[in-house]
Amino acid sequence: MPINPASADPAALDRAYLLHPFTNLKRHQEAGPLVIERGQGVFVYDQNGKEYLEALAGLWCTALGYSEPRLVEAACEQMRQLPFAHGFGHRSHLPGIALAERLVGIAPVPMSKVFFANSGSEANDTAVKLVWAFNNALGRPHKKKIIARRGAYHGVTVCSGSLTGLSRFHQDFDLPLDRFLHTECPHFYRYAESGEDEDAFSTRLAQALERLIIAEGPETIAAFFAEPVMGAGGVIVPPAGYFEKIQEVLRRYDILLVVDEVICGFGRTGHLWGSQAFSLKPDIMTAAKALSSAYLPISAVWINEPIYQALEALSERNGLFGHGFTYSGHPVAAAVALEATRIYSERDIVGHVRRMAPLFQGGLRRFSRHPLVGEVRGLGLLAGIELVADKETRRPFDPAAGVGATVVAIAQKYGLLTRALGDTIAVCPPLIISEAEIDSLCLRLERTLAEAEWVIARDI
């Protein structure tokens, strides 16, 4: 039942009862939440009716915008017909079957089967377990270590949080677990050495990966996890030649490639898959977020035929495949996701992204001249604006100053919702954004940076 504003203060109830993710809990008790009441297209509206351009598509996820009637109707129709069914013990249902067929058919490389989960974290957790099971099936019980990258984000469950290469998600949670290793972050702007071009930087990082593999023992390394474009780590676009060189190393040592398409999948980069943008050949692939345009929780894990054959052999030996969730492939979520994939195809969302990307990227890259901005980087309808204390030396701000959070707060005042990744401002609007809405986004951001320059000069 909706809260009646006349009888209850939603902000007060929020502070009294909700434990918020990714939030400064002490500050939240003082400041309270921004309570969003409704959404339409690329805009959301708070309980007072104020309009905000949702420049992060919620959390990189509401690709088709808010209030898409076809997705609402798909959920309602499925809810009326079959509100729940599961896939345990040889059971199935039509939406799950149809969605699996659809997803295998549009995968960037040949895949055999799809497993459904409920979030990107669960999908990446599942991928790790499948990698371990695969090596057990092949009689390689010691080939279990997983390599991810510093700055990567793959989730926050115990396993996916160990994959994540951001210390703020490890501290106080006793992560990462054993078996999880991290290699260098491919952030050319921040980590390239003097005189090094992108190709040389990529070569150095591939060599560093190979040294790590050799030091640990190639017979112990099972898989390498990577996002095509790193999202929550700062919107890091890989430098020239990076994935080509990395994949060569993985092939040399018989190491599986797991591609995390949770943010990049379904058109965000101007390709249906980020893997296609960088010629990645995953053995396992994960996706979530835009799979249902975030209307309902659902994620997917694709596996190739050799991995499926290994799992089949294990299940025959053990009596079953011992992994799954109550809500794996929930029929309502599956029906919505299936309808979302139809919309992506029928409306040529990938083509729309390609048409909008030059305006979007060009509009943001003009802020490269701003005194606070060190670099603007991105691909398709995905971008990051890195703020620096000194443009010439690329010196970052003291993290304790909270410059990124300050800029995000100012943007909210101007009706622009985005997110600070440290001192990188992430911009990732719904894929349906129009030219006029991109202009509006850039205007709101221009006003934000103008005020931020004055506030930061005064306070920092």
C-alpha positions as CSV (number, residue, x, y, z in Angstrom):
1,M,0.0,0.0,0.0
2,P,1.5,3.4,-0.9
3,I,2.5,5.7,1.9
4,N,0.0,8.5,2.6
5,P,2.1,11.7,2.8
6,A,-0.6,13.2,5.0
7,S,-0.1,10.6,7.7
8,A,3.5,9.7,7.4
9,D,6.9,11.3,6.5
10,P,8.6,8.9,4.1
11,A,12.0,10.4,4.8
12,A,11.5,9.9,8.6
13,L,10.3,6.3,8.1
14,D,13.3,5.7,5.8
15,R,15.8,6.9,8.5
16,A,14.0,4.9,11.1
17,Y,13.9,1.5,9.4
18,L,16.1,1.2,6.2
19,L,19.7,0.1,6.1
20,H,20.9,1.7,2.9
21,P,23.5,0.2,0.5
22,F,26.6,2.2,-0.5
23,T,25.6,5.0,1.8
24,N,27.4,6.9,4.6
25,L,25.0,5.7,7.3
26,K,25.8,8.5,9.8
27,R,25.4,11.2,7.2
28,H,22.2,9.6,6.0
29,Q,20.7,10.0,9.5
30,E,21.4,13.7,9.3
31,A,20.6,14.5,5.7
32,G,17.9,11.9,4.9
33,P,17.0,10.4,1.5
34,L,16.0,11.8,-1.8
35,V,12.6,10.0,-2.2
36,I,11.8,9.3,-5.8
37,E,8.0,8.9,-6.4
38,R,7.6,8.3,-10.2
39,G,9.5,8.1,-13.5
40,Q,8.8,8.8,-17.1
41,G,11.3,8.3,-20.0
42,V,14.7,9.5,-18.9
43,F,13.3,11.6,-16.0
44,V,12.3,10.8,-12.4
45,Y,10.4,13.0,-10.0
46,D,10.7,13.3,-6.2
47,Q,7.8,13.4,-3.7
48,N,7.6,17.2,-4.1
49,G,7.3,16.9,-7.9
50,K,10.8,18.1,-8.8
51,E,12.2,16.7,-12.1
52,Y,15.6,15.0,-12.4
53,L,17.3,13.8,-15.5
54,E,18.4,10.3,-14.5
55,A,22.0,10.4,-15.9
56,L,23.0,7.1,-14.5
57,A,20.0,5.1,-15.7
58,G,19.3,4.3,-12.0
59,L,22.4,2.2,-11.4
60,W,23.6,1.7,-15.0
61,C,20.5,-0.4,-15.6
62,T,17.2,1.3,-16.7
63,A,18.1,1.1,-20.3
64,L,14.6,1.6,-21.7
65,G,13.7,4.4,-19.3
66,Y,10.9,4.6,-16.9
67,S,7.3,3.6,-17.4
68,E,7.8,1.5,-20.6
69,P,4.2,0.2,-21.1
70,R,5.2,-3.0,-22.8
71,L,7.4,-4.1,-19.9
72,V,4.6,-3.3,-17.4
73,E,2.1,-5.2,-19.4
74,A,4.5,-8.2,-19.8
75,A,4.8,-8.3,-16.0
76,C,1.1,-8.0,-15.4
77,E,0.1,-10.7,-18.0
78,Q,2.6,-13.2,-16.6
79,M,1.6,-12.4,-13.1
80,R,-2.0,-13.2,-13.9
81,Q,-1.1,-16.4,-15.8
82,L,1.7,-18.0,-13.7
83,P,3.2,-15.8,-10.9
84,F,5.8,-18.3,-9.9
85,A,7.4,-21.5,-11.1
86,H,10.9,-22.9,-10.6
87,G,13.4,-24.9,-12.5
88,F,14.5,-27.5,-9.9
89,G,14.2,-31.2,-10.5
90,H,13.3,-31.2,-14.2
91,R,10.6,-28.5,-14.0
92,S,10.4,-25.6,-16.4
93,H,8.1,-22.9,-17.7
94,L,7.6,-21.1,-21.0
95,P,9.0,-17.6,-20.3
96,G,12.3,-19.1,-19.0
97,I,12.6,-21.5,-22.0
98,A,11.9,-18.7,-24.5
99,L,14.3,-16.3,-22.8
100,A,17.1,-18.9,-22.7
101,E,16.6,-19.6,-26.4
102,R,16.7,-15.9,-27.2
103,L,19.9,-15.2,-25.2
104,V,21.8,-18.1,-26.6
105,G,20.8,-16.9,-30.1
106,I,22.1,-13.4,-29.6
107,A,25.3,-14.2,-27.7
108,P,28.5,-12.7,-29.1
109,V,30.2,-16.1,-29.5
110,P,28.7,-19.6,-29.7
111,M,27.3,-20.6,-26.3
112,S,25.6,-23.7,-25.2
113,K,23.3,-23.0,-22.2
114,V,22.1,-20.1,-20.0
115,F,21.7,-20.2,-16.2
116,F,19.4,-17.6,-14.6
117,A,20.1,-15.8,-11.3
118,N,18.8,-12.6,-9.8
119,S,21.7,-10.0,-9.8
120,G,25.1,-9.4,-11.3
121,S,26.7,-10.5,-8.0
122,E,24.9,-13.8,-8.1
123,A,25.7,-14.3,-11.8
124,N,29.4,-13.8,-11.1
125,D,29.3,-16.0,-8.0
126,T,27.8,-18.7,-10.2
127,A,30.5,-18.2,-12.8
128,V,33.2,-18.8,-10.2
129,K,31.5,-22.0,-9.0
130,L,31.1,-23.2,-12.6
131,V,34.8,-22.6,-13.2
132,W,35.8,-24.6,-10.2
133,A,33.4,-27.4,-11.1
134,F,34.7,-27.5,-14.6
135,N,38.2,-28.1,-13.4
136,N,37.1,-30.7,-10.9
137,A,35.4,-32.5,-13.8
138,L,38.6,-32.4,-15.8
139,G,40.6,-33.8,-12.8
140,R,42.4,-30.5,-12.1
141,P,41.6,-29.9,-8.4
142,H,44.4,-27.4,-8.0
143,K,43.5,-25.2,-11.0
144,K,41.2,-22.9,-9.0
145,K,42.7,-19.4,-8.6
146,I,40.8,-16.5,-10.2
147,I,42.4,-13.4,-11.5
148,A,40.5,-10.1,-11.8
149,R,41.8,-6.6,-12.0
150,R,42.5,-3.7,-9.6
151,G,39.6,-1.3,-10.0
152,A,37.2,-3.9,-11.3
153,Y,33.7,-4.2,-9.9
154,H,32.0,-7.6,-10.1
155,G,29.6,-7.5,-7.2
156,V,29.6,-7.5,-3.4
157,T,28.7,-11.0,-2.2
158,V,31.5,-12.9,-0.5
159,C,32.7,-14.4,-3.8
160,S,31.9,-11.6,-6.2
161,G,33.2,-9.1,-3.7
162,S,36.5,-11.0,-3.7
163,L,36.6,-10.6,-7.5
164,T,36.0,-6.9,-7.1
165,G,39.3,-5.0,-7.1
166,L,38.2,-2.0,-5.0
167,S,39.5,-1.8,-1.4
168,R,36.5,0.1,-0.1
169,F,34.4,-3.0,-0.8
170,H,36.9,-5.3,1.1
171,Q,37.8,-3.3,4.2
172,D,35.9,-4.5,7.3
173,F,34.3,-7.4,5.4
174,D,37.4,-9.8,5.5
175,L,37.7,-9.8,1.8
176,P,39.1,-11.0,-0.6
177,L,39.0,-14.7,0.0
178,D,41.9,-16.9,-0.8
179,R,42.1,-18.0,-4.5
180,F,41.4,-14.5,-5.7
181,L,44.2,-12.5,-7.3
182,H,44.3,-9.0,-8.9
183,T,46.4,-7.7,-11.7
184,E,47.0,-4.2,-13.0
185,C,44.2,-1.8,-13.9
186,P,44.2,-0.7,-17.6
187,H,43.7,3.0,-16.9
188,F,46.0,4.7,-19.4
189,Y,45.4,8.2,-18.1
190,R,46.3,7.4,-14.5
191,Y,48.9,4.6,-14.8
192,A,50.8,5.0,-18.1
193,E,54.5,5.7,-17.7
194,S,56.2,8.7,-19.2
195,G,56.6,8.3,-23.0
196,E,54.5,5.2,-23.1
197,D,51.8,5.0,-25.8
198,E,48.6,2.9,-25.4
199,D,50.1,-0.1,-27.2
200,A,53.2,-0.1,-25.1
201,F,51.1,0.3,-22.0
202,S,48.9,-2.7,-23.0
203,T,52.0,-4.8,-23.6
204,R,53.3,-4.0,-20.2
205,L,50.1,-5.0,-18.5
206,A,49.9,-8.2,-20.5
207,Q,53.5,-9.0,-19.4
208,A,52.5,-8.2,-15.8
209,L,49.6,-10.7,-16.1
210,E,51.9,-13.3,-17.4
211,R,54.4,-12.8,-14.6
212,L,51.6,-13.2,-12.1
213,I,50.5,-16.4,-13.7
214,I,54.0,-17.9,-13.8
215,A,54.7,-16.8,-10.2
216,E,51.5,-18.5,-9.0
217,G,51.9,-21.5,-11.2
218,P,49.9,-21.8,-14.4
219,E,48.5,-25.1,-13.3
220,T,46.7,-23.2,-10.4
221,I,45.1,-20.4,-12.5
222,A,41.5,-21.2,-13.6
223,A,40.0,-18.0,-15.0
224,F,40.4,-14.3,-15.7
225,F,37.4,-12.0,-15.1
226,A,37.0,-8.7,-17.0
227,E,34.4,-6.1,-17.8
228,P,34.8,-4.8,-21.4
229,V,34.6,-1.2,-20.0
230,M,35.2,-1.1,-16.3
231,G,32.2,0.5,-14.7
232,A,32.2,1.3,-11.0
233,G,36.0,1.4,-11.0
234,G,35.8,4.7,-12.9
235,V,34.5,4.0,-16.4
236,I,37.9,2.8,-17.7
237,V,38.0,2.1,-21.5
238,P,40.7,-0.3,-22.3
239,P,43.7,1.0,-24.2
240,A,44.6,0.0,-27.8
241,G,45.6,-3.7,-28.1
242,Y,44.8,-4.5,-24.4
243,F,42.4,-7.3,-24.8
244,E,44.1,-8.8,-27.8
245,K,47.3,-9.1,-25.7
246,I,45.5,-10.3,-22.6
247,Q,43.6,-13.0,-24.5
248,E,46.9,-14.3,-26.0
249,V,48.3,-14.8,-22.5
250,L,45.1,-16.6,-21.4
251,R,45.2,-19.0,-24.3
252,R,48.9,-19.7,-23.7
253,Y,48.2,-21.0,-20.2
254,D,44.8,-22.6,-20.8
255,I,42.9,-20.1,-18.6
256,L,39.2,-19.4,-19.1
257,L,37.9,-15.9,-19.9
258,V,34.8,-14.8,-18.1
259,V,33.4,-11.5,-19.4
260,D,31.2,-9.5,-17.1
261,E,28.6,-7.7,-19.4
262,V,26.5,-6.6,-16.5
263,I,26.9,-2.9,-17.4
264,C,28.1,-3.1,-21.0
265,G,25.5,-5.6,-22.4
266,F,22.5,-4.8,-24.5
267,G,23.8,-1.9,-26.4
268,R,25.5,0.4,-23.9
269,T,28.7,0.6,-25.9
270,G,27.1,1.0,-29.3
271,H,27.4,-2.8,-29.8
272,L,24.9,-5.3,-28.5
273,W,27.7,-6.6,-26.3
274,G,30.8,-5.0,-25.0
275,S,32.6,-8.1,-26.1
276,Q,32.0,-7.2,-29.7
277,A,33.5,-3.8,-29.2
278,F,36.8,-5.3,-28.2
279,S,36.8,-8.7,-30.0
280,L,36.5,-10.6,-26.7
281,K,35.9,-14.4,-26.9
282,P,34.4,-15.4,-23.6
283,D,34.1,-19.0,-22.4
284,I,31.6,-17.8,-19.8
285,M,29.6,-14.5,-19.9
286,T,27.4,-12.8,-17.3
287,A,24.7,-10.1,-17.7
288,A,22.1,-8.4,-15.6
289,K,20.8,-4.8,-15.3
290,A,19.6,-4.0,-18.8
291,L,18.5,-7.6,-19.3
292,S,15.1,-6.5,-18.0
293,S,15.8,-2.8,-18.2
294,A,16.0,-3.3,-14.4
295,Y,12.2,-3.6,-14.2
296,L,12.6,-6.9,-12.3
297,P,15.6,-8.6,-10.8
298,I,17.2,-11.1,-13.2
299,S,20.7,-12.0,-14.4
300,A,22.1,-14.6,-16.7
301,V,25.2,-16.8,-17.1
302,W,26.2,-18.2,-20.5
303,I,28.5,-21.2,-20.8
304,N,30.1,-22.8,-23.8
305,E,29.7,-26.4,-24.8
306,P,32.9,-27.8,-23.2
307,I,31.9,-26.3,-19.9
308,Y,28.3,-27.7,-20.2
309,Q,29.6,-31.2,-21.0
310,A,31.8,-31.1,-17.9
311,L,28.9,-30.1,-15.8
312,E,26.7,-32.8,-17.3
313,A,29.3,-35.4,-16.4
314,L,29.5,-34.1,-12.8
315,S,25.7,-34.2,-12.4
316,E,25.6,-37.8,-13.7
317,R,28.3,-38.7,-11.2
318,N,26.7,-36.8,-8.3
319,G,23.1,-37.4,-9.1
320,L,22.3,-33.7,-9.8
321,F,23.8,-30.3,-10.6
322,G,23.9,-28.9,-7.1
323,H,23.5,-25.2,-7.7
324,G,20.5,-22.9,-8.1
325,F,18.2,-20.2,-6.5
326,T,14.6,-20.3,-5.7
327,Y,14.0,-17.4,-8.0
328,S,16.3,-18.6,-10.8
329,G,14.5,-17.6,-14.0
330,H,11.4,-16.4,-12.2
331,P,8.7,-16.5,-14.8
332,V,7.6,-12.9,-14.3
333,A,11.2,-11.6,-14.5
334,A,11.8,-13.8,-17.5
335,A,8.7,-12.5,-19.3
336,V,9.8,-8.9,-18.8
337,A,13.4,-9.7,-19.9
338,L,12.1,-11.4,-23.0
339,E,10.0,-8.4,-23.9
340,A,13.0,-6.1,-23.2
341,T,15.1,-8.1,-25.7
342,R,12.3,-7.8,-28.3
343,I,12.2,-4.0,-27.8
344,Y,16.0,-3.7,-28.2
345,S,15.7,-5.5,-31.5
346,E,12.5,-4.0,-32.8
347,R,13.5,-0.4,-32.0
348,D,17.1,-0.9,-33.1
349,I,18.4,0.4,-29.8
350,V,21.9,-0.4,-30.7
351,G,21.5,1.8,-33.8
352,H,20.0,4.6,-31.7
353,V,23.0,4.4,-29.3
354,R,25.4,4.7,-32.3
355,R,23.5,7.7,-33.6
356,M,23.4,9.5,-30.2
357,A,27.0,8.6,-29.1
358,P,28.8,11.3,-31.1
359,L,26.6,14.0,-29.6
360,F,26.8,12.5,-26.1
361,Q,30.6,11.9,-26.2
362,G,31.2,15.2,-27.9
363,G,29.0,17.2,-25.5
364,L,30.8,15.7,-22.5
365,R,34.4,15.9,-23.9
366,R,34.1,19.7,-24.2
367,F,34.3,19.7,-20.4
368,S,37.9,18.5,-20.8
369,R,38.8,22.2,-20.9
370,H,37.3,22.8,-17.5
371,P,39.8,23.6,-14.7
372,L,38.5,20.7,-12.5
373,V,38.5,18.1,-15.2
374,G,41.5,15.9,-16.0
375,E,40.0,13.5,-18.5
376,V,36.6,12.7,-20.1
377,R,36.5,9.1,-21.3
378,G,33.8,6.8,-22.6
379,L,32.2,4.7,-25.3
380,G,28.7,4.7,-26.6
381,L,26.4,6.1,-24.0
382,L,28.8,5.5,-21.1
383,A,31.3,8.1,-19.8
384,G,33.4,9.1,-16.9
385,I,34.6,12.6,-16.0
386,E,37.7,12.5,-13.8
387,L,38.2,15.5,-11.5
388,V,41.7,16.5,-10.6
389,A,43.4,19.1,-8.4
390,D,46.0,19.9,-11.0
391,K,45.4,19.4,-14.7
392,E,49.0,19.6,-15.7
393,T,50.4,17.0,-13.3
394,R,47.1,15.0,-13.1
395,R,47.4,15.3,-9.3
396,P,44.2,13.9,-7.7
397,F,42.3,15.6,-4.9
398,D,42.7,14.3,-1.4
399,P,40.0,11.6,-1.1
400,A,39.0,12.9,2.3
401,A,37.9,16.1,0.6
402,G,35.0,14.3,-1.0
403,V,35.1,16.4,-4.2
404,G,33.2,13.8,-6.3
405,A,30.4,13.7,-3.7
406,T,30.3,17.5,-3.6
407,V,29.8,17.7,-7.4
408,V,27.1,15.0,-7.4
409,A,25.2,17.0,-4.7
410,I,25.4,20.2,-6.7
411,A,24.2,18.2,-9.8
412,Q,21.2,17.1,-7.9
413,K,20.3,20.7,-7.1
414,Y,20.3,21.3,-10.9
415,G,18.0,18.3,-11.5
416,L,20.8,15.9,-12.6
417,L,21.2,12.5,-10.9
418,T,24.6,10.9,-11.3
419,R,27.2,9.1,-9.2
420,A,30.7,9.8,-7.9
421,L,33.1,6.9,-8.3
422,G,35.8,8.5,-6.1
423,D,36.4,11.7,-8.0
424,T,35.1,10.4,-11.3
425,I,31.6,11.4,-12.2
426,A,29.8,8.6,-14.0
427,V,27.3,9.4,-16.8
428,C,25.2,6.6,-18.2
429,P,21.7,7.7,-19.2
430,P,18.9,5.5,-20.4
431,L,19.6,4.2,-23.9
432,I,16.4,5.9,-25.2
433,I,17.8,9.4,-24.5
434,S,17.1,11.9,-27.3
435,E,19.3,14.6,-28.8
436,A,17.3,17.3,-26.9
437,E,17.7,15.4,-23.7
438,I,21.5,15.0,-24.2
439,D,21.6,18.8,-24.7
440,S,19.7,19.2,-21.4
441,L,22.1,16.8,-19.6
442,C,25.1,18.7,-20.8
443,L,23.6,22.1,-19.8
444,R,22.8,20.8,-16.3
445,L,26.3,19.4,-16.1
446,E,27.8,22.7,-17.2
447,R,25.9,24.6,-14.5
448,T,27.0,22.0,-12.0
449,L,30.7,22.3,-12.8
450,A,30.5,26.1,-12.8
451,E,29.2,26.1,-9.3
452,A,31.5,23.3,-8.2
453,E,34.6,25.2,-9.3
454,W,33.6,28.1,-7.0
455,V,32.6,25.8,-4.1
456,I,35.8,23.7,-4.2
457,A,38.0,26.8,-4.5
458,R,36.3,28.2,-1.4
459,D,36.2,25.1,0.7
460,I,39.2,23.0,-0.3
